[in-house]
Structure formats: structure tokens, C-alpha cells
């Protein structure tokens, strides 16, 4: 695999002639003659004075802070001088209110400096944490290779993390593993593709495509939160009083539009994210950064396409959702949750995975979240897995959406010991969107004409317009107040 230098990557991704270095000459005081010679040789070979360059540039016209590793300088290793440079760069970006893009490439801590260099990862992680606490985006592009202390600090703290195809990305370098244990490390573990498959990173993209996803992410993450222009209310059309069981059966149509078509037709910008970032992902949950019109949000949607009989929504989906809740809180973005599930998994694996606890923690996170929240009931809403995404400042529902403690068939089995009374139980339990609207649980209903499955694109565009209006109103009213959070208790 060819390896781009730091300056090559800067030229490829950032706006032409926009790079301005923040770096000062590194201190070499107190080092041995032998090590000084190594550093001088590394500088001559690589054309740079340290393993990391910091500075500012423009990306599609937007000013950003940048950290770029240089593998040609002692394999990108991090010593005290490099750590000082990284921390100074992060702190400057924070002071100046700049989003920060990091492109590490490194074998980890510089062995010539040992433990004094190793402990600098604490300072670097603290600086990134302070940048994130300031509500500023931190975006990471992992290059080949990124291992050791770099991967275990500033390489793993991104709000969005993308990696180079085929890159060696992991903690313990395979050469070290083989030397310690006298056997090779499995070749298919420490790869970008494997990390993506396990929900640890958000995407795998070549360097010439990274600029586009960074720009889309920053368009959403840096969108205005204050002074947002109001969006005209699209209004609420009257909806007919369709029988409850008819609503249930319509919501189960396999061709009913779900979250993917909603984003395709209703959103103006979408950056899909992937997994918890901690080794779990569930195809039943879609997480993304998105904009509806000009209104930005973190989007969490139960994906009907990803939920099957063999793989219903599990506790991993809720842990993934809770990653989105943390992002919304940290970045000051509204959170949009979408309910559309046949129900959470009923299995030994789900119990062992702590499903009940994840439902409870999702509810607790949502009712206390210090960001505006908006829930969309899009289709089926079965059980605690659906309820886990319900608490919100505003709740919008599709006409044929519904919410029930159990599938109506399950309720029938409990009460009547058969499945024949499912329709009767659904009616008695007041599960329809229109019933919930009358009780004040739902704030707005989006009409289906007469069924979302028969007008998928038009329906999704109507929903998108409603979400744009609701989000702009939530942004205008500011962060969640104690009074507004009380509304989440339904």
C-alpha cells in the first residue's frame, strides 16, 4: 500500500494554498548525542522536524484546525516534543473555536524516550476531552498504520472516525505480539474493515474521498444553533378514524417506508455513523448526523430493514442509540429518535446482554438529556424497545403508527390464552397514533394518503418538512429546560 506523507495528505484534502503551520521548532535539550543524530537523520529523510504537523487550513472554505502524523519521521512515533506540539495544537483549536481534524499515523510511543514519552498520552487525551467538552467537533482519519498509544488516545476519541482501506489499525503491534508470544497475530483482526464490521469506526474511505465526508459532517456539526430562521408550519391535515387493527396491519406492510427512505427523501444532508464505537453494532438501529432543511440533528432510527425474525433488535442497538444521545449532548445538537420496531429480542443472548437495563438507561438518558429532543413514531411500536426511544420534547407520529406494551398477539395470549383476540386487544389498549394524540402523548400526526406504502416518496417528504419545522422551533427555544424536560415524562 502506498503511503502519503503529511504534506501529500494536506495537499490532497485541504483547500489549495490554505495551510498555515502552528509549529515551532521542537526542543532537543537534554538528549543524548546518539538520539540527536537519529532525530537529525529522521528530519533529513522525511523533510519535517517532528512526527506530527499542526496548523490551520480551509476545507471547502471552512477554517479548521489540523493534526497530521508523518510516518517518515521515526515511524510516526510520539515523544515529548511531538506530544507538546499535539497538545498545543489542540488547545489552540479549542481557544479559537475551531473544529479539529486529526489524521494520525504512528507505531505508538517513541521507544528512545520510554515511559516519559508514554505518559504524554494522558495529556493528549485530556486536551481532546477539553476540546470536546467545549462543544467543538473532533474528527479522526486513521491511516496505515495507527497502533499503540496513539490509537489508545487521540486516535480513538473522534466524534466521527474514518479509516483508510486495508490499514493496520489496533492497539498492540503485530510484530510485538509475535515477539512476545512466538506466534503471529491473526491477520484479519487489526484492519480498518474489521473495525468497521465491529462498530468501532464509522467508515472506511480512501484519502481522496475523505474531504467530502469531513465537509458533510462539519456542515451538520457546525450548523447554527442560535438565530435559526423559523420554518413555516406545514400544518396538520385531518385524518380519518381508521380502525385500530387496520393501522396495525398497514404498519406491517413490507413495502412501508422506513428510516432509510425517510433520510433519502426527507433530509438535506446525511452522514451515517456506525456502531457504539466500542465493539458493538446492530443492523436494527441506524445512527447518523443529518440535516432537515437547515436544521441539524443527531438521528437515531430503528431500521425495519435490519430487524428480522432471526435478528430482532437487541441490547446492542440501544447501546448504539445511547452513543447518539451522548453526541447530541456534547455537541449541542437536537436529537431525533424514530420508533419502528417489531419489538426487542426475546432471547437468552438479549438477557445476557442486559436488555432490560439498556431500556432503563435509554429512558433515563432521554428524560435528562440537555439537548432538544424530537421523537417520530414511524410504524410499529412494540414493547420496551420502542418505549426506550419515546421520551422527547415533541412527539410526531405517522397516521398508522402505534405503540403497545406487547404485540397485540402477545397481549391476546396473556389475557385470552390465544392469538384470536389480537385485534380486540389492540383496540382496547388504545395503541393508535390518533388515540395517543387525544391523550396528549403525541403532539402532531402526519397523514398517510391513504397509506405510506402507496406514496412512499411523498409521505417521506411530508415527514421531512414536519421534522424541519419542529427542529427549527426546538433550536429557537434553546437547550432543554427543566420545564421542557418534564414534558418528556408523557
C-alpha positions as CSV (number, residue, x, y, z in Angstrom):
1,X,0.0,0.0,0.0
2,X,1.4,3.4,-1.0
3,X,1.7,5.8,1.9
4,X,1.1,9.5,1.6
5,X,3.3,11.9,3.5
6,X,1.8,14.5,5.8
7,X,2.3,17.2,3.2
8,X,0.8,15.0,0.4
9,X,-2.3,14.5,2.5
10,X,-2.6,18.2,3.3
11,X,-2.4,19.0,-0.5
12,X,-4.9,16.3,-1.4
13,X,-7.6,17.0,1.1
14,X,-7.4,20.7,2.1
15,X,-8.1,23.8,0.1
16,X,-5.2,24.8,-2.1
17,X,-2.7,27.2,-0.5
18,X,-4.7,27.4,2.7
19,X,-2.3,25.6,5.0
20,X,-0.7,27.7,7.8
21,X,1.6,25.9,10.3
22,X,1.3,26.5,14.0
23,X,4.5,24.7,14.8
24,X,7.6,26.0,16.5
25,X,11.0,24.2,16.3
26,X,11.0,21.3,18.8
27,X,13.2,21.4,21.8
28,X,16.0,18.9,21.8
29,X,17.5,19.9,25.2
30,X,18.9,17.1,27.4
31,X,19.0,14.3,24.9
32,X,21.9,12.0,24.1
33,X,24.2,12.6,21.1
34,X,23.1,9.3,19.6
35,X,19.4,10.2,19.9
36,X,20.0,13.7,18.5
37,X,21.7,12.1,15.5
38,X,18.7,9.8,15.0
39,X,16.3,12.8,15.1
40,X,18.5,14.7,12.6
41,X,18.5,11.8,10.2
42,X,14.7,11.4,10.5
43,X,14.3,15.1,9.7
44,X,16.5,14.9,6.7
45,X,14.7,11.7,5.4
46,X,11.2,12.9,6.0
47,X,11.6,16.6,5.3
48,X,9.8,17.6,8.5
49,X,11.1,18.4,12.0
50,X,8.8,16.0,14.0
51,X,6.4,13.2,13.6
52,X,3.3,15.4,13.8
53,X,2.4,18.7,12.0
54,X,-0.2,21.0,13.4
55,X,-1.8,24.1,11.8
56,X,-4.9,25.5,10.3
57,X,-6.4,25.3,6.8
58,X,-9.6,25.6,5.0
59,X,-11.7,22.7,3.9
60,X,-14.3,23.7,1.3
61,X,-13.9,27.2,2.5
62,X,-14.3,26.4,6.2
63,X,-11.5,27.2,8.7
64,X,-10.4,24.2,10.6
65,X,-7.5,23.1,12.9
66,X,-5.5,20.1,11.7
67,X,-3.2,17.5,13.3
68,X,-1.3,15.3,10.7
69,X,1.1,12.5,11.5
70,X,4.2,11.8,9.5
71,X,5.3,8.2,9.3
72,X,8.6,9.0,7.7
73,X,9.8,10.6,10.9
74,X,10.7,7.6,13.1
75,X,7.6,5.7,12.1
76,X,5.4,8.5,13.3
77,X,6.3,7.7,16.9
78,X,5.3,10.2,19.7
79,X,7.9,11.6,22.0
80,X,7.7,14.5,24.4
81,X,8.3,17.2,21.7
82,X,5.6,15.7,19.5
83,X,3.2,15.4,22.4
84,X,3.9,19.1,23.3
85,X,3.1,20.0,19.7
86,X,-0.1,18.0,19.6
87,X,-1.4,19.4,22.9
88,X,-0.5,22.9,21.9
89,X,-2.4,22.4,18.6
90,X,-5.5,21.0,20.2
91,X,-5.5,23.8,22.8
92,X,-5.2,26.5,20.2
93,X,-8.1,25.0,18.2
94,X,-10.2,25.0,21.3
95,X,-9.3,28.6,22.2
96,X,-10.1,29.7,18.7
97,X,-13.4,27.7,18.5
98,X,-12.2,25.6,15.5
99,X,-13.3,22.1,14.6
100,X,-10.3,19.8,14.7
101,X,-9.4,17.2,12.1
102,X,-6.8,14.6,13.1
103,X,-5.0,12.2,10.8
104,X,-2.7,10.0,12.9
105,X,-0.3,7.5,11.5
106,X,2.1,6.0,14.1
107,X,3.6,3.0,15.6
108,X,2.9,4.5,19.0
109,X,5.2,5.7,21.8
110,X,8.8,6.6,20.9
111,X,10.9,3.8,22.4
112,X,14.0,6.0,22.6
113,X,12.2,8.1,25.2
114,X,10.4,5.3,27.1
115,X,8.0,6.0,29.9
116,X,8.3,9.8,30.0
117,X,7.0,9.8,26.4
118,X,4.5,7.1,27.1
119,X,2.7,9.1,29.8
120,X,2.2,12.0,27.4
121,X,-0.8,10.2,26.1
122,X,-2.6,11.3,29.2
123,X,-2.0,14.9,28.4
124,X,-3.1,14.4,24.8
125,X,-6.3,12.6,25.8
126,X,-7.1,15.4,28.3
127,X,-6.7,18.1,25.7
128,X,-9.0,16.2,23.3
129,X,-11.5,15.8,26.1
130,X,-11.4,19.5,26.8
131,X,-12.0,20.3,23.1
132,X,-15.0,18.0,23.0
133,X,-16.3,19.5,26.3
134,X,-16.2,22.9,24.6
135,X,-18.8,21.5,22.1
136,X,-16.3,21.5,19.2
137,X,-16.1,18.7,16.7
138,X,-13.2,16.3,16.7
139,X,-12.9,14.2,13.5
140,X,-10.4,11.4,13.0
141,X,-8.9,9.8,9.9
142,X,-6.9,6.7,10.8
143,X,-4.1,6.0,8.4
144,X,-1.9,2.9,7.8
145,X,-0.6,2.1,10.4
146,X,-2.1,3.6,13.6
147,X,-1.3,1.5,16.7
148,X,-0.2,1.6,20.3
149,X,-0.6,4.7,22.4
150,X,-1.7,6.8,19.5
151,X,-4.6,4.5,18.8
152,X,-5.3,4.3,22.5
153,X,-5.5,8.1,22.9
154,X,-6.1,10.7,20.2
155,X,-6.9,8.1,17.5
156,X,-9.9,6.8,19.4
157,X,-11.7,9.9,20.6
158,X,-13.4,11.2,17.5
159,X,-17.0,12.2,17.2
160,X,-16.7,10.7,13.8
161,X,-13.9,8.2,12.9
162,X,-13.0,7.0,9.4
163,X,-10.1,4.8,8.4
164,X,-8.0,4.2,5.3
165,X,-8.8,0.9,3.4
166,X,-6.6,-2.0,4.4
167,X,-4.9,0.0,7.2
168,X,-3.3,-1.7,10.1
169,X,-5.3,-0.2,13.0
170,X,-5.2,-1.6,16.5
171,X,-3.6,-1.5,19.9
172,X,-0.7,-4.0,20.1
173,X,1.5,-4.0,17.0
174,X,1.6,-7.5,15.4
175,X,5.5,-7.5,15.4
176,X,5.5,-7.0,19.2
177,X,2.8,-9.7,19.7
178,X,4.8,-12.2,17.6
179,X,8.0,-11.4,19.6
180,X,6.3,-11.8,22.9
181,X,4.2,-14.9,22.2
182,X,6.2,-16.6,19.4
183,X,3.2,-16.8,17.1
184,X,1.7,-14.5,14.5
185,X,-1.3,-12.2,15.4
186,X,-4.4,-13.1,13.3
187,X,-4.1,-11.2,10.1
188,X,-7.8,-10.2,9.7
189,X,-8.3,-8.5,13.1
190,X,-6.3,-5.3,13.1
191,X,-7.8,-3.9,9.9
192,X,-10.0,-1.0,9.1
193,X,-12.6,-3.3,7.6
194,X,-12.7,-5.5,10.7
195,X,-13.1,-2.5,13.0
196,X,-15.9,-1.2,10.8
197,X,-17.6,-4.7,11.0
198,X,-17.5,-4.5,14.8
199,X,-18.9,-1.0,15.1
200,X,-15.6,0.6,16.2
201,X,-15.2,3.1,13.3
202,X,-17.8,4.8,11.2
203,X,-16.5,4.3,7.6
204,X,-13.6,3.1,5.5
205,X,-12.6,5.5,2.8
206,X,-9.5,6.2,0.7
207,X,-7.7,9.5,1.2
208,X,-9.1,11.1,-2.0
209,X,-12.7,10.7,-0.6
210,X,-12.1,11.9,2.9
211,X,-12.5,15.6,2.2
212,X,-16.1,15.1,1.1
213,X,-17.3,13.2,4.2
214,X,-15.4,15.7,6.5
215,X,-17.1,18.6,4.8
216,X,-20.6,17.0,5.1
217,X,-20.0,16.2,8.7
218,X,-18.9,19.7,9.5
219,X,-21.8,21.2,7.6
220,X,-24.0,19.4,10.1
221,X,-21.9,19.8,13.2
222,X,-21.1,23.5,12.7
223,X,-24.6,24.5,11.6
224,X,-26.1,27.4,13.5
225,X,-27.8,26.6,16.8
226,X,-28.9,30.2,17.6
227,X,-30.7,32.7,15.4
228,X,-32.2,29.9,13.3
229,X,-34.9,31.3,11.0
230,X,-38.3,29.9,11.7
231,X,-39.7,27.4,9.3
232,X,-43.3,27.7,8.3
233,X,-45.6,25.2,9.9
234,X,-46.7,22.7,7.2
235,X,-49.9,22.3,9.1
236,X,-51.7,19.2,10.2
237,X,-54.3,17.6,8.0
238,X,-57.3,15.9,9.4
239,X,-57.0,12.2,9.4
240,X,-59.9,9.7,9.2
241,X,-60.7,7.4,12.2
242,X,-59.2,4.2,10.7
243,X,-59.8,1.0,12.6
244,X,-57.0,0.1,15.0
245,X,-56.3,-3.3,13.5
246,X,-56.2,-1.7,10.1
247,X,-53.5,0.6,11.3
248,X,-51.6,-2.3,12.8
249,X,-51.7,-4.3,9.5
250,X,-50.8,-1.3,7.4
251,X,-47.8,-0.6,9.6
252,X,-46.6,-4.1,9.0
253,X,-46.6,-4.0,5.2
254,X,-43.1,-5.0,4.0
255,X,-43.1,-2.1,1.5
256,X,-43.8,0.5,4.1
257,X,-41.1,3.2,4.0
258,X,-38.6,3.1,6.9
259,X,-35.8,5.3,8.1
260,X,-33.6,4.9,5.1
261,X,-36.2,6.2,2.7
262,X,-37.1,8.9,5.1
263,X,-33.5,10.1,5.1
264,X,-33.2,9.7,1.3
265,X,-36.3,11.8,0.5
266,X,-36.7,14.0,3.6
267,X,-33.2,15.0,4.7
268,X,-30.9,17.5,3.0
269,X,-27.6,16.1,4.4
270,X,-26.8,12.7,5.9
271,X,-23.5,11.3,7.4
272,X,-24.1,7.7,8.5
273,X,-22.3,6.6,11.7
274,X,-21.6,3.0,12.7
275,X,-21.9,1.1,15.9
276,X,-21.2,2.1,19.5
277,X,-17.5,2.8,18.9
278,X,-16.9,0.1,21.5
279,X,-17.1,-3.1,19.5
280,X,-20.9,-3.5,19.0
281,X,-23.3,-2.7,16.2
282,X,-26.9,-3.8,15.5
283,X,-28.5,-3.6,12.0
284,X,-31.8,-2.8,13.7
285,X,-30.6,0.7,14.6
286,X,-29.4,3.4,12.2
287,X,-27.4,6.3,13.6
288,X,-26.4,9.3,11.6
289,X,-25.7,13.0,11.6
290,X,-28.4,14.7,9.5
291,X,-30.0,18.0,8.5
292,X,-33.6,18.5,7.6
293,X,-33.6,21.7,5.7
294,X,-31.1,23.8,7.6
295,X,-31.8,22.2,10.9
296,X,-29.0,19.8,12.1
297,X,-29.5,16.8,14.4
298,X,-28.2,13.5,15.6
299,X,-30.6,10.9,14.1
300,X,-31.4,7.6,15.8
301,X,-33.8,5.4,13.8
302,X,-35.0,1.8,14.4
303,X,-34.4,0.3,11.0
304,X,-37.2,-2.1,9.9
305,X,-35.0,-3.4,7.1
306,X,-32.3,-4.5,9.6
307,X,-34.7,-6.3,12.0
308,X,-35.6,-9.9,11.1
309,X,-37.1,-12.9,12.8
310,X,-33.6,-14.3,13.1
311,X,-32.1,-11.0,14.3
312,X,-34.6,-8.8,16.2
313,X,-33.4,-5.6,17.8
314,X,-31.0,-6.4,20.6
315,X,-29.4,-4.5,23.5
316,X,-26.5,-3.5,21.2
317,X,-29.0,-1.3,19.3
318,X,-29.8,0.6,22.5
319,X,-26.1,1.0,23.4
320,X,-25.6,2.4,19.9
321,X,-28.6,4.7,20.4
322,X,-27.0,5.9,23.7
323,X,-23.8,6.8,21.8
324,X,-26.1,9.1,19.7
325,X,-27.6,10.6,22.8
326,X,-24.1,11.4,24.2
327,X,-23.1,13.0,20.8
328,X,-26.2,15.2,20.9
329,X,-25.5,16.4,24.4
330,X,-21.8,17.0,23.8
331,X,-22.2,18.8,20.5
332,X,-25.4,20.7,21.5
333,X,-27.4,19.2,18.6
334,X,-31.0,18.3,18.7
335,X,-31.7,14.5,18.9
336,X,-34.3,12.9,16.6
337,X,-35.4,9.3,17.6
338,X,-37.5,7.2,15.3
339,X,-39.7,4.3,16.6
340,X,-40.3,1.5,14.1
341,X,-39.8,-2.0,15.6
342,X,-41.5,-5.3,15.8
343,X,-40.1,-5.5,19.3
344,X,-36.8,-6.1,21.1
345,X,-35.2,-9.5,21.1
346,X,-36.7,-12.2,23.4
347,X,-33.7,-14.5,23.8
348,X,-31.0,-15.7,26.1
349,X,-28.5,-13.6,24.3
350,X,-30.6,-10.4,24.8
351,X,-31.0,-11.3,28.5
352,X,-27.3,-11.9,28.9
353,X,-26.6,-8.7,27.1
354,X,-28.6,-6.7,29.6
355,X,-31.6,-5.7,27.5
356,X,-33.8,-4.6,30.4
357,X,-31.0,-2.4,31.8
358,X,-30.4,-0.8,28.4
359,X,-34.1,0.1,28.1
360,X,-34.0,1.7,31.5
361,X,-30.7,3.5,30.8
362,X,-32.1,4.8,27.5
363,X,-35.2,6.1,29.2
364,X,-33.1,7.8,31.9
365,X,-30.7,9.3,29.4
366,X,-33.6,10.7,27.3
367,X,-35.6,12.3,30.1
368,X,-32.4,14.0,31.4
369,X,-30.7,14.9,28.1
370,X,-29.5,18.5,28.0
371,X,-30.3,18.9,24.3
372,X,-33.6,19.4,22.4
373,X,-35.3,16.1,21.6
374,X,-37.9,15.1,19.0
375,X,-39.4,11.6,18.6
376,X,-41.0,10.3,15.4
377,X,-43.4,7.3,15.6
378,X,-43.0,5.9,12.1
379,X,-44.5,2.5,12.2
380,X,-44.7,-0.4,14.6
381,X,-44.0,0.3,18.2
382,X,-43.8,-2.9,20.2
383,X,-42.8,-3.1,23.8
384,X,-39.9,-1.7,25.8
385,X,-37.6,-1.5,22.8
386,X,-40.0,1.1,21.3
387,X,-40.6,2.9,24.5
388,X,-36.9,3.3,25.0
389,X,-36.8,6.0,22.2
390,X,-40.1,7.7,23.1
391,X,-39.4,10.4,25.7
392,X,-39.0,13.8,23.9
393,X,-39.8,17.4,24.0
394,X,-42.1,16.9,21.0
395,X,-43.6,13.6,19.6
396,X,-44.7,13.3,16.0
397,X,-46.5,10.2,14.6
398,X,-47.4,8.8,11.2
399,X,-51.1,8.3,11.0
400,X,-50.9,4.5,11.1
401,X,-48.1,4.3,13.7
402,X,-48.8,2.8,17.1
403,X,-47.3,2.0,20.5
404,X,-48.1,-1.0,22.6
405,X,-46.6,-2.8,25.7
406,X,-46.6,-6.0,23.7
407,X,-47.6,-7.1,20.1
408,X,-51.4,-7.3,20.1
409,X,-51.0,-11.1,19.6
410,X,-48.9,-11.2,22.8
411,X,-51.5,-9.3,24.7
412,X,-54.2,-11.7,23.5
413,X,-52.1,-14.7,24.6
414,X,-51.8,-13.2,28.1
415,X,-55.4,-12.2,28.6
416,X,-57.3,-14.8,26.4
417,X,-54.7,-17.6,26.2
418,X,-55.0,-17.5,22.4
419,X,-54.0,-15.3,19.4
420,X,-57.5,-14.8,18.1
421,X,-58.3,-11.6,20.1
422,X,-55.3,-9.6,18.9
423,X,-57.5,-7.0,17.1
424,X,-59.7,-6.7,20.1
425,X,-56.8,-6.2,22.4
426,X,-55.2,-3.5,20.2
427,X,-58.5,-1.6,20.2
428,X,-58.9,-1.9,24.0
429,X,-55.3,-0.8,24.7
430,X,-55.6,2.5,22.7
431,X,-52.4,1.9,20.7
432,X,-53.1,4.1,17.7
433,X,-51.4,7.4,17.0
434,X,-54.8,9.1,17.0
435,X,-55.6,7.7,20.4
436,X,-52.2,8.9,21.8
437,X,-52.8,12.3,20.2
438,X,-56.1,12.6,22.0
439,X,-54.3,11.8,25.3
440,X,-51.5,14.3,24.8
441,X,-48.8,11.8,24.3
442,X,-48.4,12.6,20.6
443,X,-48.2,16.3,19.6
444,X,-48.7,16.0,15.8
445,X,-49.9,13.4,13.3
446,X,-48.6,13.2,9.7
447,X,-51.3,12.0,7.3
448,X,-51.0,8.9,5.1
449,X,-52.9,9.2,1.8
450,X,-54.2,6.6,2.4
451,X,-51.1,4.5,3.2
452,X,-47.5,5.5,3.4
453,X,-46.5,2.4,1.4
454,X,-48.6,3.6,-1.5
455,X,-46.9,7.1,-1.6
456,X,-43.5,6.5,-0.1
457,X,-41.6,9.4,-1.5
458,X,-44.4,12.0,-1.0
459,X,-45.0,10.7,2.5
460,X,-41.3,10.9,3.4
461,X,-41.1,14.4,2.1
462,X,-44.1,15.4,4.2
463,X,-42.5,13.9,7.3
464,X,-39.2,15.6,6.5
465,X,-41.0,19.0,6.2
466,X,-42.6,18.4,9.6
467,X,-39.3,17.4,11.2
468,X,-37.6,20.5,9.7
469,X,-40.3,22.8,11.3
470,X,-40.2,21.0,14.6
471,X,-36.4,21.1,14.8
472,X,-36.2,24.8,13.9
473,X,-38.7,25.5,16.7
474,X,-36.7,23.5,19.2
475,X,-33.5,25.2,18.2
476,X,-35.1,28.6,18.6
477,X,-36.3,27.8,22.1
478,X,-32.7,26.9,23.2
479,X,-31.3,23.9,25.2
480,X,-33.7,21.7,27.2
481,X,-35.1,23.5,30.2
482,X,-36.3,21.7,33.4
483,X,-39.9,22.6,32.4
484,X,-39.5,21.2,28.9
485,X,-37.9,18.0,30.2
486,X,-41.0,17.4,32.4
487,X,-42.9,17.1,29.1
488,X,-40.8,14.0,28.3
489,X,-42.4,12.1,31.2
490,X,-45.6,11.8,29.0
